[in-house]
Structures are given as C-alpha cells and as structure tokens.
Amino acid sequence: MGYSLIMFKDIIKDLRESQELSQYELAKALQVSQSAIAKWELGKTEPTASALISISKFFKVSTDYLLELEDEFGNKI
C-alpha cells in the first residue's frame, strides 16, 4: 500500500464522522456501495478518479487534501 492510501483511509473516515454520516448514507450520496466506503476506510482499496472527485465535491475539500498533498488550509505539503 502506498502512503496516500494509508492516509486517505483516515481522512475519509474523519470527514464522514465529522458530518455524522453512516457509511451507508455516504455511499448513497456518492452513488457507490457501502462496501466500497468500508474498503476505503480499511485501506483495502482506493477510490477511482471519478469517485475521488465526487468525495471532494461532497465534502467541499480539494482532491489534493484527500491525497495528503496539502493541508486543510490549502498549503502544499
């Protein structure tokens, strides 16, 4: 597993929990399966590029933030 995958799993879970969403609710909003969300949060798989964009738009964060290329303030890491 790459560095981004390990960090992504924590970011997606934190974002979901901060919105008080279940995995099912997030899956429905993103039009993916609940098992896809679970696998992302466990670090077993990574989202497709289109799913990453959907996550970014849904949570109003940049894809760079999701991939740990910048912090929550937009500063490049």
N, C-alpha and C positions, 0 to 999 in steps of 0.2 A: 504494500500500500504506500502511496505517495504521501508527502507532507500535507498537501491540500485536502486529501480525502480524510485524513485523521482530524484535521481542524474543522473541516466542513461539517462533520457529524455533530460536533459540539455547537457550532454556530446555528445550524438548522433547528436543533432541539431547543436551544436557548430562545431563538426567535419565536418558535411555536409556543413554548411555555409562557413567554412574556405576553403573548396575546391570549393566553388561557384557552388554547385550541387543543383538541384531541388530535391524534394522528389521523383519525377518520375525517374530521372536519377540515383539516388542512388538505388532505388528499382530495376531498370533494372540491374544494376551492381551486386546487391546481389541476384538477381533472387527471389525476393519477390514482393508482391503487393505494390502499392503506399499507399494503405490504411494501410498496416502493418507499414510502415515508419511513417505515420501520427499518428497512435495509439501509437507507441513507443515514439514519440516526445511529445505527450499529456500526457504520463504516464498512458494510459488506459490499455496497455498490455506490456508484456516484451518479448523479443525475445527468441526463442528456443536456446538450447545449440549450435546447428549447425549454426544457424543464428549469434549468438554471435561470434563464431569462424570466420565466413565469414566477419563480420564487423571488427573484429580485424585485419585480414589479409588485407582487403581492405584499411584500414586507417593506417596500419603499427603501431598499438598500441597493448599493451597486453590486454588480457581479464581482468586481474586484474585492469588495468586502467579504462576500461569501467565500471567495477563494483565498482569503488571507493575504491579499496583495496590497490592501490598505486598511487602516483602522476605521473605526466608526465615524471619525471626523473627516475622512477623505484623504488623510495623509498616507502617502506611499510608504510601504514597509520595506 
